[in-house]
């Protein structure tokens, strides 16, 4: 059995008692390959500048190479970096200019935005250092940001992975799964505001909140009419690729001067994803190829979705994703095949009958009541004891509601169960892949440890969603502190951060160094 446990030990620190503090990330095995990054003494320290804002020299360059976003397509320490066509950043002297680009995969409501992020202590800039005027419609923020509001939950895990849970000041608790954020909400350590359709309650509260400097929303406004001057569009969940979605951690990091942490996290995430894919490929090669399909009932149609990230998860788990070749041949594929739920049931079932691993995403308002019979009935399979006409006899039938929140918040006891699939799965594709790989190859791939997110449940054997309440915060914190959850938060004490290296030392960072997600033979 291949174990997915992280091999980076660290001191046990309770996130429940100190939500902003957490484990130390230590690499116990030095990398055999070193890529040296010299820390430049010609740049003022971002943190030093902000700790003494009154003396900020706005003519000096404050963003050292190690404190900038890194990508595979940009030179290390570049002053202009574009991330996968989604957003770009220009590092000027004491401010950053961030542009979102609304690529072809982004929501149709997406509108390009410009954010100017200036270090505290510096005047609001009106032009680049070369004299070119800044866009007049840009939104200006002072960094590092000290308080954020979240109408939706997608940014939650990105913030947690950067050690920034303590910066969350206002949330809509109806959307939150994170047990530790639930704990903060229910113990009134953070403020809460729900939103009713057609009202401006959320936007009004966020706009007036004295501790909220940024509202991380998305092009859909998270279904919440925020529309505040503090809004920042964060479209991670609309990105097509599994790892591409996780790379949005670099966008969030810009607002906190934590680009180095984001670079480390994403590189470790890529390494973990590749390691799991390699392991499952070896297992899959020894057996007959298995197919997979993502399905749901939506607005009167049965749909088979083959969005890029879903295809990547299937392939990473050693599976062959079902796709519609005709659709993919179009200039703008829809990445889904629809079957009318009244007139095309037989055609839909004919496809299902060829699939080895079916993953159901059908919306259920009360997932804790979505039994095997209920789930199958939604897909037109009336008798759960006689599925052979619609499913392979050896089929694995999963749902993405493996972990959900409880139905209680400080504001209401009738909250819907929020799925972690819509929260941490966006930022942690390697953990998603690990869980899927275990479900598909249980004898070969170990399950994620207790206290780690698990996204899938096996419907045909009667598994039901696991409900995680605020009482699970200590368990989840312990799992992260003990490095059990593959890629864990990158915190201030991480050995591979430049600040933790001796003065003048070289920072060694390579994919081989990121043993955080390595597999051990049990």
C-alpha distance (Angstrom), angle and dihedral (degrees) to the residues before:
residue distance angle dihedral
X1 . . .
X2 3.81 . .
X3 3.80 110.4 .
X4 3.78 120.1 -141.8
X5 3.78 95.2 -161.0
X6 3.77 116.7 131.9
X7 3.80 114.1 -118.3
X8 3.77 98.5 -148.9
X9 3.83 110.0 107.7
X10 3.77 119.9 -157.2
X11 3.78 139.9 167.4
X12 3.78 115.1 -78.9
X13 3.78 110.1 -109.6
X14 3.77 122.7 172.9
X15 3.79 111.7 -123.1
X16 3.76 88.7 -170.0
X17 3.79 92.6 63.3
X18 3.79 93.3 38.1
X19 3.79 109.5 20.4
X20 3.78 94.1 -175.7
X21 3.79 94.8 50.7
X22 3.75 124.3 72.5
X23 3.74 146.7 147.1
X24 3.75 129.5 -34.9
X25 3.80 114.2 -114.9
X26 3.79 108.9 -136.3
X27 3.79 127.5 173.7
X28 3.78 109.6 -141.9
X29 3.80 94.9 -171.9
X30 3.81 117.8 57.6
X31 3.78 116.3 -135.4
X32 3.79 116.0 -105.0
X33 3.80 88.1 -147.0
X34 3.78 120.5 55.7
X35 3.74 128.1 -164.0
X36 3.78 107.0 -167.4
X37 3.75 122.1 -142.4
X38 3.82 113.3 -171.2
X39 3.77 111.8 -145.4
X40 3.76 106.8 -129.2
X41 3.80 117.2 -130.0
X42 3.80 91.1 -163.4
X43 3.80 92.7 77.2
X44 3.79 123.9 78.0
X45 3.79 114.3 -124.5
X46 3.79 114.9 -98.6
X47 3.79 90.9 -144.2
X48 3.79 93.4 44.1
X49 3.79 90.7 51.2
X50 3.77 92.5 52.0
X51 3.78 95.2 43.9
X52 3.80 89.0 59.6
X53 3.77 102.2 31.8
X54 3.80 95.4 164.5
X55 3.81 91.6 67.7
X56 3.80 98.9 44.1
X57 3.78 109.9 143.4
X58 3.79 104.4 -144.8
X59 3.80 92.4 -168.7
X60 3.81 92.9 61.5
X61 3.80 125.8 85.0
X62 3.78 106.5 -110.0
X63 3.81 101.5 179.0
X64 3.79 112.9 79.9
X65 3.79 118.7 -159.3
X66 3.80 91.8 -103.8
X67 3.82 89.6 54.8
X68 3.80 94.4 58.2
X69 3.77 132.4 88.4
X70 3.79 113.5 -91.4
X71 3.80 125.8 -154.9
X72 3.78 136.1 171.8
X73 3.80 89.5 -110.7
X74 3.81 99.2 50.0
X75 3.78 132.3 68.3
X76 3.77 114.2 -106.8
X77 3.80 110.4 -88.3
X78 3.81 94.4 10.3
X79 3.79 116.5 169.1
X80 3.80 91.0 -140.9
X81 3.79 118.5 46.9
X82 3.80 130.4 171.8
X83 3.79 120.5 -163.4
X84 3.80 112.8 -147.4
X85 3.79 93.8 -49.1
X86 3.80 90.1 -66.2
X87 3.78 102.0 99.0
X88 3.78 140.1 -14.4
X89 3.78 136.6 -155.9
X90 3.78 132.9 -153.3
X91 3.80 115.9 -158.9
X92 3.78 109.9 -147.7
X93 3.82 125.6 172.2
X94 3.81 103.6 -70.3
X95 3.80 100.6 -8.9
X96 3.81 141.0 54.4
X97 3.78 125.9 -140.2
X98 3.79 111.8 -148.0
X99 3.80 122.1 -168.4
X100 3.80 127.3 -172.1
X101 3.79 112.9 -150.7
X102 3.82 106.9 -165.4
X103 3.78 98.3 -136.0
X104 3.79 122.0 -154.0
X105 3.80 91.1 -87.5
X106 3.81 94.8 55.5
X107 3.83 122.9 100.6
X108 3.78 116.1 -79.8
X109 3.80 87.8 -118.0
X110 3.79 90.7 60.3
X111 3.81 113.8 120.1
X112 3.82 121.4 -174.0
X113 3.79 112.9 -105.9
X114 3.79 136.0 -166.0
X115 3.79 121.2 -148.4
X116 3.79 122.2 -172.6
X117 3.79 111.4 -156.9
X118 3.79 114.1 -167.6
X119 3.78 127.6 -175.1
X120 3.76 114.7 -107.4
X121 3.76 111.2 -94.6
X122 3.78 94.0 37.6
X123 3.80 125.4 106.2
X124 3.80 118.8 -112.8
X125 3.81 104.2 -86.8
X126 3.79 122.3 -130.6
X127 3.80 97.8 -174.9
X128 3.78 142.6 26.8
X129 3.79 115.5 -100.4
X130 3.83 88.5 -99.3
X131 3.80 90.2 60.3
X132 3.81 98.8 -103.9
X133 3.79 110.1 139.2
X134 3.79 118.8 -111.1
X135 3.81 117.0 -123.1
X136 3.78 109.6 -82.0
X137 3.80 91.9 -139.7
X138 3.81 93.8 55.9
X139 3.80 119.1 124.4
X140 3.80 113.7 -128.7
X141 3.80 126.8 -145.7
X142 3.79 134.3 175.3
X143 3.81 114.5 -127.7
X144 2.89 144.8 -106.1
X145 3.79 88.9 41.7
X146 3.80 112.5 -138.2
X147 3.81 101.9 -166.9
X148 3.80 136.7 29.1
X149 3.79 138.4 -178.1
X150 3.81 124.4 -144.3
X151 3.82 120.6 -159.2
X152 3.83 88.1 176.8
X153 3.78 132.3 31.6
X154 3.82 104.8 -124.3
X155 3.85 93.5 95.4
X156 3.82 92.7 49.8
X157 3.80 98.3 87.0
X158 3.80 93.2 40.0
X159 3.80 88.1 57.8
X160 3.79 92.2 44.4
X161 3.80 91.9 51.3
X162 3.82 88.5 56.0
X163 3.80 92.3 48.3
X164 3.81 92.2 -109.5
X165 3.79 104.9 124.6
X166 3.80 89.3 116.9
X167 3.82 89.4 62.9
X168 3.81 91.6 65.4
X169 3.80 105.9 100.5
X170 3.82 103.5 162.4
X171 3.82 131.3 27.0
X172 3.75 141.2 168.6
X173 3.84 97.6 -121.2
X174 3.80 92.5 -160.2
X175 3.81 89.7 75.9
X176 3.81 101.7 41.4
X177 3.80 126.0 108.1
X178 3.82 102.7 163.4
X179 3.83 105.1 112.3
X180 3.81 91.9 -147.5
X181 3.79 92.9 49.9
X182 3.80 87.7 47.8
X183 3.80 87.2 53.2
X184 3.80 92.4 52.2
X185 3.78 90.4 47.9
X186 3.78 95.8 48.5
X187 3.80 93.3 45.4
X188 3.81 89.3 49.3
X189 3.79 94.8 -118.8
X190 3.79 89.4 131.3
X191 3.78 130.3 32.8
X192 3.78 124.4 -109.2
X193 3.78 137.0 -155.5
X194 3.76 127.8 176.1
X195 3.77 122.8 -155.2
X196 3.77 129.0 -136.5
X197 3.78 119.1 -157.2
X198 3.77 111.7 -96.8
X199 3.81 95.3 20.4
X200 3.79 132.3 102.3
X201 3.81 94.6 -143.9
X202 3.80 95.3 119.9
X203 3.79 96.5 44.9
X204 3.78 93.1 46.3
X205 3.81 92.4 50.6
X206 3.81 94.2 46.5
X207 3.80 93.1 46.3
X208 3.79 92.3 51.5
X209 3.81 97.8 40.8
X210 3.80 107.9 113.9
X211 3.81 94.8 -152.5
X212 3.81 96.8 47.3
X213 3.79 114.3 93.4
X214 3.82 99.3 160.0
X215 3.81 132.8 29.9
X216 3.81 110.1 -156.5
X217 3.79 104.5 -151.6
X218 3.82 132.8 144.1
X219 3.78 140.0 -124.0
X220 3.80 88.9 -83.1
X221 3.83 91.2 49.4
X222 3.82 86.2 -123.3
X223 3.78 86.6 -84.8
X224 3.79 85.6 -66.2
X225 3.81 122.2 110.9
X226 3.79 96.1 -128.6
X227 3.82 102.4 148.8
X228 3.79 94.4 156.6
X229 3.79 127.7 149.0
X230 3.81 85.8 -113.9
X231 3.83 95.1 61.6
X232 3.79 119.9 127.3
X233 3.81 117.9 -174.6
X234 3.81 112.0 -127.8
X235 3.82 109.8 -179.8
X236 3.81 100.7 173.7
X237 3.80 94.5 131.6
X238 3.81 91.2 56.1
X239 3.80 94.3 57.6
X240 3.82 110.4 107.7
X241 3.81 102.4 -137.0
X242 3.80 128.5 71.0
X243 3.80 93.9 -131.5
X244 3.81 92.1 33.4
X245 3.80 88.6 62.4
X246 3.80 91.1 50.9
X247 3.81 91.1 50.4
X248 3.80 88.7 70.7
X249 3.80 85.7 83.7
X250 3.81 83.4 84.8
X251 3.81 90.2 60.4
X252 3.79 92.7 53.5
X253 3.79 91.4 45.4
X254 3.82 91.3 61.3
X255 3.79 90.6 70.6
X256 3.81 92.7 54.9
X257 3.83 101.8 36.4
X258 3.79 88.6 -114.5
X259 3.79 100.0 125.9
X260 3.79 91.9 128.5
X261 3.80 91.6 57.4
X262 3.79 90.4 47.4
X263 3.80 91.6 51.0
X264 3.80 90.7 51.6
X265 3.79 93.2 46.8
X266 3.78 94.7 49.7
X267 3.80 94.4 46.4
X268 3.79 89.8 51.0
X269 3.80 90.2 47.7
X270 3.81 91.0 53.1
X271 3.79 90.9 48.6
X272 3.80 92.3 50.0
X273 3.80 92.4 48.1
X274 3.80 91.5 49.6
X275 3.81 92.5 47.2
X276 3.79 93.0 52.7
X277 3.80 91.5 45.5
X278 3.80 90.9 52.4
X279 3.79 92.2 49.4
X280 3.81 94.7 48.6
X281 3.80 92.1 44.9
X282 3.78 88.9 58.5
X283 3.80 91.2 50.0
X284 3.82 93.5 45.2
X285 3.80 92.6 49.2
X286 3.79 89.8 65.6
X287 3.81 94.9 59.2
X288 3.80 142.9 42.5
X289 3.83 111.5 -67.8
X290 3.79 114.1 -94.9
X291 3.79 125.7 -146.7
X292 3.79 128.9 -144.0
X293 3.81 135.9 -163.2
X294 3.81 134.3 -175.1
X295 3.80 110.7 -141.7
X296 3.77 141.0 176.5
X297 3.79 144.6 162.3
X298 3.79 107.9 -116.9
X299 3.80 129.5 169.6
X300 3.78 95.9 -25.4
X301 3.78 96.5 -41.8
X302 3.76 135.7 95.6
X303 3.77 107.9 -133.4
X304 3.77 134.6 -163.4
X305 3.79 108.7 -159.1
X306 3.78 124.1 -159.3
X307 3.79 100.8 174.5
X308 3.78 111.6 167.5
X309 3.81 95.9 -103.2
X310 3.81 90.9 50.2
X311 3.78 91.3 51.6
X312 3.81 89.3 48.9
X313 3.80 92.0 51.2
X314 3.80 91.3 50.1
X315 3.80 92.7 48.5
X316 3.80 91.0 44.9
X317 3.81 89.2 53.5
X318 3.80 91.2 53.2
X319 3.81 94.9 -101.0
X320 3.80 135.9 125.6
X321 3.84 110.3 -124.3
X322 3.81 119.3 -135.4
X323 3.80 111.4 -121.4
X324 3.79 138.1 168.2
X325 3.81 106.2 -117.7
X326 3.81 93.0 -161.4
X327 3.78 91.7 55.6
X328 3.79 93.8 46.5
X329 3.80 89.4 52.1
X330 3.82 90.6 62.4
X331 3.80 121.0 99.9
X332 3.80 88.2 -119.6
X333 3.81 109.1 25.3
X334 3.78 118.8 -158.3
X335 3.82 90.7 -145.3
X336 3.78 91.3 -141.1
X337 3.79 139.8 79.4
X338 3.79 118.6 -143.2
X339 3.82 128.8 -152.5
X340 3.79 120.4 -173.0
X341 3.79 106.4 -113.0
X342 3.81 91.1 -139.4
X343 3.79 105.8 37.9
X344 3.83 104.0 23.8
X345 3.78 103.8 44.8
X346 3.79 93.2 117.2
X347 3.81 92.4 51.6
X348 3.80 91.0 49.8
X349 3.80 92.2 48.2
X350 3.80 90.4 48.0
X351 3.80 88.3 61.5
X352 3.81 92.8 44.1
X353 3.78 89.7 54.3
X354 3.81 89.6 63.7
X355 3.82 96.4 50.6
X356 3.80 124.5 98.0
X357 3.81 97.7 -167.8
X358 3.81 118.1 32.2
X359 3.81 116.9 -171.5
X360 3.80 113.5 -164.7
X361 3.81 120.4 -155.0
X362 3.81 98.6 171.5
X363 3.80 111.1 147.1
X364 3.80 114.5 -111.8
X365 3.82 115.9 -177.2
X366 3.80 89.7 -148.1
X367 3.82 107.3 32.0
X368 3.79 91.7 178.5
X369 3.82 86.8 66.7
X370 3.81 94.0 47.0
X371 3.79 98.2 109.8
X372 3.77 124.7 175.9
X373 3.81 91.0 -92.3
X374 3.81 93.3 48.8
X375 3.81 93.7 47.1
X376 3.80 95.1 48.3
X377 3.80 93.3 43.7
X378 3.81 89.9 57.6
X379 3.79 87.9 59.4
X380 3.79 92.9 48.9
X381 3.80 96.1 -99.2
X382 3.78 100.0 128.0
X383 3.80 100.8 179.4
X384 3.81 112.6 51.3
X385 3.80 90.5 -167.2
X386 3.80 92.4 58.6
X387 3.79 108.0 47.6
X388 3.78 99.3 138.2
X389 3.81 93.9 100.3
X390 3.79 90.7 58.2
X391 3.81 105.4 25.3
X392 3.75 136.5 39.2
X393 3.79 111.8 -98.3
X394 3.80 87.8 -122.4
X395 3.81 95.3 42.3
X396 3.79 122.0 138.1
X397 3.80 108.9 -142.6
X398 3.81 114.8 -163.2
X399 3.77 136.3 177.2
X400 3.81 127.8 -155.8
X401 3.81 95.1 -130.7
X402 3.79 95.7 85.6
X403 3.81 91.5 129.9
X404 3.81 123.6 30.7
X405 3.79 135.2 165.5
X406 3.78 122.4 -109.6
X407 3.79 120.2 -99.1
X408 3.80 96.1 -112.1
X409 3.79 129.5 94.5
X410 3.79 131.9 161.6
X411 3.78 88.9 -102.2
X412 3.78 101.0 44.0
X413 3.79 142.0 10.3
X414 3.79 93.7 -153.5
X415 3.79 99.4 67.0
X416 3.80 120.1 142.7
X417 3.79 117.8 -112.3
X418 3.81 106.0 -97.5
X419 3.81 114.2 -141.3
X420 3.80 118.0 -129.8
X421 3.81 84.8 -147.1
X422 3.81 87.5 77.5
X423 3.80 93.1 45.0
X424 3.79 122.0 35.7
X425 3.83 95.9 14.7
X426 3.81 89.9 74.6
X427 3.81 93.9 56.7
X428 3.82 97.5 35.2
X429 3.82 109.8 49.2
X430 3.81 92.2 153.1
X431 3.79 91.0 59.3
X432 3.81 90.2 46.7
X433 3.79 89.3 51.7
X434 3.80 92.0 47.3
X435 3.80 91.1 53.5
X436 3.81 93.3 46.5
X437 3.81 92.0 46.6
X438 3.80 90.6 52.5
X439 3.80 92.0 50.7
X440 3.79 90.8 50.9
X441 3.83 97.5 40.5
X442 3.84 104.5 23.8
X443 3.80 94.2 160.8
X444 3.80 92.7 53.1
X445 3.82 107.6 31.5
X446 3.80 121.5 52.6
X447 3.81 121.0 -129.5
X448 3.81 120.9 -110.0
X449 3.81 109.9 -91.5
X450 3.78 124.7 -97.7
X451 3.78 108.7 -83.4
X452 3.80 92.0 35.9
X453 3.78 123.3 103.9
X454 3.80 115.0 -91.5
X455 3.76 114.8 -172.3
X456 3.80 107.7 -177.7
X457 3.79 134.2 65.2
X458 3.80 128.5 -169.0
X459 3.79 105.5 -120.6
X460 3.81 99.3 -173.2
X461 3.81 93.9 58.6
X462 3.80 90.5 48.7
X463 3.80 102.0 -104.1
X464 3.81 113.7 162.5
X465 3.81 129.8 -161.1
X466 3.80 117.0 -75.8
X467 3.80 108.8 -125.5
X468 3.80 114.4 -141.2
X469 3.79 116.1 -164.5
X470 3.79 130.6 179.9
X471 3.81 86.7 -86.6
X472 3.82 88.3 73.2
X473 3.80 93.5 64.1
X474 3.82 94.9 98.1
X475 3.82 91.6 48.7
X476 3.80 92.6 50.0
X477 3.80 91.8 44.3
X478 3.81 91.4 51.3
X479 3.81 91.6 51.3
X480 3.80 91.1 52.6
X481 3.82 92.5 44.2
X482 3.79 91.0 51.3
X483 3.81 90.5 49.7
X484 3.81 93.8 -119.6
X485 3.79 99.6 135.8
X486 3.79 102.0 72.3
X487 3.78 103.1 -118.7
X488 3.79 110.4 28.1
X489 3.83 133.7 -173.5
X490 3.80 117.4 -60.6
X491 3.77 104.8 -132.8
X492 3.78 137.9 -178.5
X493 3.80 91.6 -91.0
X494 3.80 95.8 55.4
X495 3.80 109.1 135.2
X496 3.78 92.4 -136.9
X497 3.78 96.4 57.8
X498 3.79 113.8 106.3
X499 3.80 92.8 -124.9
X500 3.80 89.4 62.2
X501 3.79 94.3 54.1
X502 3.79 121.4 90.8
X503 3.84 114.8 -95.8
X504 3.77 111.2 -77.7
X505 3.80 92.7 7.7
X506 3.76 122.6 136.3
X507 3.78 118.8 -109.8
X508 3.78 109.3 -129.0
X509 3.78 112.1 -153.2
X510 3.79 126.1 159.0
X511 3.74 138.0 142.6
X512 3.79 87.9 -104.8
X513 3.80 88.9 57.0
X514 3.75 91.1 57.7
X515 3.75 94.6 84.0
X516 3.79 86.0 149.3
X517 3.76 90.0 103.0
X518 3.77 99.6 32.5
X519 3.78 120.4 130.6
X520 3.77 123.2 -122.7
X521 3.76 123.6 -154.9
X522 3.78 105.6 -119.2
